[in-house]
Amino acid sequence: MSALNAMSMSLCSVSLAFFIVGCIGYDTKTHTLKAIPWIETSDDGYDVYYGLRSVYAKRSTALGTTSYSVKYSDSDCSADFCDTCGSAGISAFVLVLAAIGFTVSVMSTSSSMDRSRSVHIGNALMAGLGGASALVAISLFMGDCHDKINEETTPDDDTYYGDGPNFDLHWGVGSILTIIGMLLMWLVVLLQIIGICYP
């Protein structure tokens, strides 16, 4: 195995782990939403965690703590962002799964002893497709869904998972790790191009 392929395989291993964590953000369990949200906020007594498929909110007041969890596709999800986040979440999940497939493909060919130019070209193409899939996934969810959540102006007692006047949305663990995985895949593309130019 060439040094470039060994480095590529190492970077792909990290990317694979990060993409898998990003996909876990599709889970609807409360503990998963809190641990691996794609978008999160914590202001004015609200802790809100947006996953690819659902949202979980916890509100703390002097009277106690209440929580609410709802899938974007549920009829209970009445906020304006529900439909947008639901479709963007499904698309992002599928695209990150595709990125995982491309990453595994690069890993399988990088582990071979073949140092030929065609292996480097194939790896560069697969790594580029993996990075592009992750980019589109991030753009869909962190663009469309994030923007729609920002349009929410006033949370009320029943649907307090929207963005309030003082809420500041942050990128969550799922989206951050997915973007890091994407950047690592593009670094793999660069390494493979070096392998093409300097066989």
N, C-alpha and C positions, 0 to 999 in steps of 0.2 A: 504494500500500500504506500503510495507517495505521501510526502509530508503534507501537500496541499489537500489530498483526500482525507488524511487523518484529521487535519484541522477542520475541514468541512464537516466531517462526521461528528466531531465534538460540538461544533456550533449547531448542527442539526439536532443533536441530542437535547441541547438546552432549549432550542426552539420548539421541539416536540413537546417537552414538558410544559412550556409556557402556553402553547396552543391548547393542550389538554386542559389546563387550568381555565383558559378562556372558555372552552366548551362546557365546563362544569357550571359556568354561569347561566346555563340554560335550565338548571334544576330549579324546582319551585319550593324546596324545603327552606324553612326559615333560617336555620343555622348556616346553610349554604349561601343564601342571599346575603346574610350579614358578613360572611367570610370572603366571598368572591363576587361582590357586585360589579357591574360595569359602570354604574353611575351611583354616587352617594352624596348625601348632604346631612349635615347635623347642625341645625340652627333653631333658635327659639323654642327649645323643648322637643323638637322633632328630630328623630333619627330615621332617615329614609334610604332604602337600598333598592336600586333598580337592577334587576337581572335581565337576561335576554328574553325571559318568558313571563316574568311576574315582578311584582313590587311588594316590598315589605316595609311597613312604617310603624314606628313606635313613638308615642307621645307621652312625655312626662309632664305632669302638672302638680300643683299642691295637693290635689285630690287623689293622685295616684298615677299609675301608668296604664295606658291602653295600647293595644297593638292591632294591626290590621294587615292581612296579606291577601293579595288577589292576583289572579292570572290576568294578563292583558286581554285574553279572549273571553273572560267571564262577563256575564251580563252585569255583575256587580261593579265592574270597572267602567265607571261612567265619565271619567275625565277625558278631556280632548285628546290626550296623548295615547290612550289605550290602543286604538287601532294602528296608529303609526308605529308605536313601539312593538306591538305584536308582530306586525309584518317585518319590520326591520330586525327584530330579534331572531325570527326564524331564518331570514336570509343570512344574517351574520353567523348564526350557528352552522348552517350548511357550508358557508364559505370558509369558516375556520376548520371544519371537518375536511374540506378539500385541501386546505393548507397542510393539515396533518398528513393526508395522503401523499402530497408532493414531497413533504419532508421525509417521510419513510422511503419514498422512491430514491431520493438523493442518498439517504443513508445506506440503502442496499447496494447501490452501485459504487459508492465511495469505499465500501468495505472490500471490494474486489482488488485483486492484484493488478488489474488492467490499468495502465497509465496512458492509454491511447487518447488521442485528441477527441475522438467521438464520445468517449466517456465524459470528458470535461464539458463538451458541448451539451450533451444530454443533462448533465448535472446542473449546468448553468441555466438551461431552459426550465428544468423542474423547480429549481430553487427560485427562479424569477417568478414562475407561476404561483408558487407557494407564498412568496412575499406579496404578489399582486392580489391573491385571494384574501390575505389578511388585511391588506390596505382597504379593499372594497368593503370587507366586513366592518372594519372600524369606521370607515366613512359613513356607511349606512346607519349604524346604531348611534355612533357618537355625533353624527350630523343630524339626521332626520329626527330620531327619538329625543336626543338631547335638546334640540331646538324646540320641539313640541312641548317638552316638559317645562322649558323656560317660559313658554307662553302662558302657563298656568299662573294666575295672579294671586288668588286668595284661597288657601286651604280652609275647609270647614270641618266641623267635628266628624262628619261621616266619611268624607273622602279627603283626608289630610295628607295624602301621598303626593300631592302636586307641589309645585314650586311656589312658595310664598314670597311676599314682597322683600323679605330679608334673607331669603334662602340663597346659598351659594353652592351650585352644583360642582362636584369634583369627579374626576376620572377615578373609577374604582380599580380594584386589583385585577379583575378580568380584562378590562380594556388596556391597562398599562402593560400587563404581561403579554398580551397579544401584540401590542405595538413593538415591544422589545423583541419578541419572536420574529416579527416581520423584518425588523432592522438586521437581525442576525442572519436571516435568509438572504438578504441583499448583500451582506458581507460574504456569504457563501458564493453568490453569483460572482463577486469580484475575485475571489480566490480561484474559481473555476476559469474565469477569463484569463487570469495570469497563467493557469495551466495550459490554456489553449495557445497563448502567445509564446510561452516558454516551455515547450514540452520536454 
